[in-house]
Amino acid sequence: MKKIININFNQVLKKIFFNEDEKFFHALSFIIISLIAIHVSLYFNFYKFSSSWMKNESKKITYIISPKENEKTIPLSINENIVNLITENSLIEKYRILDKQTIKDRLGLENLNEFSGIGMPLIFQIEFSSEDDLLVLPGLEEIVEDRIFEEYQHKDEIYEVSIIINRIKFFIFFMLVLVSILFAFLILTVTKATLVANFKFLEMLQIIGANSLDMARSISYEVIKKILPGAILSIIFVFIISFIILKIFGSNLYFSDYSTVIDTNLKNFLLLISFLIIFLVLLLIYLTGYLFYFFEKRFFDKI
């Protein structure tokens, strides 16, 4: 009897999962898991970019020094003293002084004639080594004398931006979870439909003593085997696309350094592999549990 059950059990797998189904599962898994993996990669890279951007911006302070009423520009000696003040401060990592053309562009003034009655301010930006090091430049007030200067800490300006960024992160994560659930539901529906189409044969196996848990495990394993090739191709495809995008646009996303690009892509690849393993394991467990319930409750008897 045990030998008959084993033979029939092998026939179940061959009967339920036709060779024609393989192309369907491969194509389905490639398309949908590619979509899921894109969301995983997008979330990871956007999270890394936004975190890097916010971290860098929170360490910056912008100063605007206005000239006196009788001055067209800030005297060169003042500029030099400010540069010396900045370079002597060990807490400052780097600085940038905006040139006249950049200031004109930001003010929306293209012709020099438009500056005939307007004094050109001095605008410079400094970046501290740490957000905890933020401070008003000591000695700056003495250097600028009685000129008006304004200080803008970027961490105060990025609060609203951080809210938008968090919403984008939530949306990406929500879509990731939603598509994953829909894919699992689709696989479950296809598997269930296939089993229902062969319920007479399955009923016969259960009558002669086939183990529901063994059947559930084997069928779930067979489904995962058919998903795996398309899933692996989708991970490779998404990794290549992600690598190309970071290579092209990395200079604008705090990933300009080649080693940083390689490190980011390596982490991205490991993340995608980890996601695939976890996703398939969870899908295997879920399928096994559902199919065990399916067989134990003899759902096909109620159809």
C-alpha positions in Angstrom: 0.0 0.0 0.0 2.8 2.4 0.9 4.4 1.8 -2.5 1.2 2.5 -4.3 0.8 5.7 -2.4 4.3 6.8 -3.3 3.7 6.1 -7.0 0.4 7.9 -7.1 1.9 10.8 -5.1 4.5 11.3 -7.8 1.8 11.1 -10.4 0.0 13.9 -8.5 2.9 16.3 -8.9 3.2 15.4 -12.6 -0.5 15.6 -13.2 -1.1 18.9 -11.4 2.0 20.8 -12.5 2.2 20.3 -16.3 5.3 21.2 -18.2 3.3 23.9 -20.0 2.8 25.6 -16.6 6.5 26.2 -16.3 6.7 29.0 -18.9 3.7 30.7 -17.2 5.2 30.5 -13.7 8.6 31.7 -15.1 7.1 34.7 -16.9 4.8 35.5 -14.0 7.5 35.4 -11.4 9.9 37.4 -13.5 7.4 40.2 -14.2 6.0 40.5 -10.7 9.1 39.8 -8.7 10.9 42.4 -10.9 8.3 44.9 -9.9 8.7 44.0 -6.2 12.5 44.0 -6.4 12.3 47.5 -8.0 10.4 48.7 -5.0 12.9 47.1 -2.7 15.8 48.7 -4.5 14.1 52.0 -4.9 13.3 52.1 -1.2 16.8 51.2 -0.2 18.5 53.7 -2.5 16.0 56.5 -1.8 16.4 55.8 1.9 20.2 56.0 1.6 20.1 59.1 -0.6 17.6 61.0 1.6 19.4 60.0 4.8 22.7 61.2 3.3 21.2 64.4 2.0 19.5 65.3 5.3 22.6 64.4 7.2 24.7 66.7 5.0 22.2 69.5 4.9 21.7 69.5 8.7 25.4 70.3 9.1 25.3 73.4 6.9 24.9 77.1 7.7 24.4 79.8 5.1 25.5 83.4 5.8 24.4 86.4 3.9 26.3 89.6 4.5 24.8 92.8 3.1 27.0 95.7 2.1 26.7 99.2 3.5 24.5 101.7 1.8 27.5 103.3 0.0 29.0 100.0 -1.0 28.3 98.0 -4.2 30.1 94.9 -2.9 31.7 93.7 0.3 35.3 94.8 0.3 37.9 92.2 -0.6 39.6 92.6 2.8 36.4 91.5 4.5 36.2 88.4 2.2 39.8 87.5 3.0 39.3 87.9 6.8 36.2 85.6 6.6 38.1 83.0 4.7 40.9 83.1 7.3 38.3 82.8 10.1 36.8 79.7 8.4 40.0 77.9 7.6 41.3 78.4 11.2 38.2 76.8 12.6 38.9 73.0 13.0 35.2 72.2 13.4 34.4 73.3 9.8 34.8 70.5 7.3 34.4 72.6 4.1 33.0 75.9 2.9 31.8 77.6 -0.3 31.6 81.2 -1.2 29.1 82.0 -4.0 30.5 84.0 -6.9 28.8 87.0 -8.3 27.3 85.2 -11.3 25.7 82.5 -9.0 24.2 85.2 -6.8 22.8 87.0 -9.9 21.3 83.8 -11.2 19.7 83.1 -7.8 18.3 86.6 -7.6 17.0 86.4 -11.1 19.0 89.4 -12.3 20.7 88.7 -15.6 22.0 92.2 -16.6 24.7 94.1 -14.7 22.7 97.2 -15.3 20.0 95.9 -12.9 22.6 96.1 -10.2 23.2 99.8 -10.6 21.2 100.6 -7.5 21.7 97.3 -5.7 24.5 96.3 -3.4 25.9 92.8 -4.1 25.7 90.7 -0.9 28.4 88.2 0.2 26.9 84.7 0.5 28.9 81.8 1.8 28.0 78.4 3.1 29.9 76.3 5.7 29.6 72.7 6.6 30.6 71.5 10.0 32.0 68.0 10.8 29.0 67.2 12.9 25.5 68.6 13.5 26.5 69.0 17.1 29.3 71.4 16.1 26.9 74.0 14.7 27.7 77.4 16.0 27.8 81.1 15.0 31.3 81.8 13.7 33.1 83.5 16.6 34.6 86.8 15.5 32.4 87.1 12.5 30.5 90.1 13.9 33.7 92.0 14.5 34.9 91.3 10.9 31.7 92.5 9.2 31.6 95.5 11.5 28.3 97.3 11.3 27.1 95.5 8.2 24.0 93.4 8.5 24.5 89.6 8.3 21.9 86.8 8.4 22.4 83.2 9.4 20.3 80.3 8.1 20.8 76.8 9.7 19.7 74.3 7.1 18.4 71.9 9.7 15.6 74.4 10.4 14.8 74.5 6.7 14.6 70.8 6.0 11.8 69.9 8.4 9.0 70.2 5.8 11.2 68.4 3.3 11.7 65.6 5.7 7.9 65.2 6.0 7.6 64.8 2.2 10.5 62.4 2.2 8.9 60.2 4.9 5.7 60.2 2.9 7.5 59.0 -0.2 9.2 56.3 1.9 5.9 55.1 3.3 4.3 55.1 -0.2 7.2 53.0 -1.7 7.0 50.6 1.3 3.3 50.4 1.1 3.4 49.5 -2.7 6.2 46.9 -1.9 4.0 45.2 0.6 0.9 45.5 -1.5 2.5 44.0 -4.7 4.0 41.2 -2.6 0.7 40.3 -1.1 -1.0 40.4 -4.5 1.7 38.1 -5.9 1.3 35.6 -3.1 -2.5 35.7 -3.5 -2.2 35.2 -7.2 0.2 32.2 -6.8 -2.2 30.8 -4.2 -5.2 31.3 -6.4 -3.5 29.6 -9.4 -2.4 26.7 -7.2 -5.8 26.3 -5.7 -7.5 26.4 -9.1 -5.1 23.7 -10.3 -5.9 21.5 -7.3 -9.6 22.0 -7.6 -9.4 21.0 -11.3 -7.9 17.7 -10.1 -9.8 17.2 -6.9 -11.1 13.8 -7.8 -7.6 12.4 -8.1 -6.5 14.1 -4.8 -9.6 12.7 -3.1 -8.6 9.2 -4.2 -5.1 9.7 -2.7 -6.5 10.9 0.6 -8.9 8.0 0.8 -6.1 5.5 0.4 -4.1 7.2 3.1 -1.9 9.9 1.6 -0.5 12.3 4.2 -1.9 15.8 3.9 1.2 17.5 5.3 3.5 15.6 2.9 1.3 16.5 -0.1 1.2 20.2 1.0 5.0 20.3 1.4 5.7 18.7 -1.9 3.3 20.7 -3.9 4.5 24.0 -2.3 8.1 23.0 -3.0 7.2 22.3 -6.6 5.5 25.7 -6.9 8.6 27.5 -5.5 10.9 25.5 -7.9 8.8 26.8 -10.8 9.0 30.4 -9.5 12.7 30.4 -8.7 14.2 30.7 -12.3 12.1 33.8 -13.1 12.7 35.2 -9.6 16.5 34.9 -10.0 16.4 36.5 -13.4 14.3 39.4 -12.1 16.8 40.0 -9.3 19.7 40.1 -11.8 17.7 42.4 -14.1 16.8 44.9 -11.3 20.4 44.9 -10.0 21.8 45.7 -13.5 19.2 48.5 -13.9 20.0 49.9 -10.4 23.7 49.8 -11.1 23.3 51.7 -14.4 21.1 54.3 -12.8 23.5 54.9 -9.9 26.5 55.0 -12.3 24.8 57.7 -14.4 23.1 59.8 -11.7 25.4 59.0 -8.7 27.3 62.3 -9.0 24.0 64.1 -8.1 23.0 61.8 -5.3 26.0 61.9 -3.0 27.4 58.7 -4.7 30.0 60.4 -6.9 32.9 58.4 -5.5 33.5 55.2 -7.5 34.1 53.1 -4.4 30.9 54.4 -2.9 29.0 53.4 -6.1 30.5 49.9 -5.9 29.7 49.6 -2.1 26.1 50.8 -2.6 25.5 48.4 -5.5 27.0 45.5 -3.5 24.8 46.3 -0.6 21.9 46.6 -3.0 22.6 43.2 -4.5 22.9 41.5 -1.1 19.7 43.2 -0.1 17.9 41.9 -3.2 19.2 38.4 -2.6 18.2 38.5 1.1 14.7 39.8 0.1 14.3 36.9 -2.5 15.3 34.3 0.1 13.0 35.6 2.8 10.1 36.2 0.4 10.3 32.6 -1.1 10.7 31.1 2.4 7.6 32.9 3.6 5.7 32.0 0.5 6.7 28.3 1.0 5.5 28.4 4.6 2.3 30.1 3.7 1.5 27.8 0.8 2.3 24.7 2.9 0.0 25.9 5.7 -2.8 26.8 3.3 -2.6 23.5 1.3 -2.4 21.5 4.5 -5.6 23.2 5.6 -7.1 22.6 2.2 -6.4 18.9 2.3 -7.4 18.4 5.9 -10.7 20.2 5.5 -11.3 18.3 2.2 -12.4 21.4 0.5 -13.0 19.6 -2.8 -15.8 17.6 -1.2 -17.8 20.8 -0.9 -17.4 21.9 -4.5 
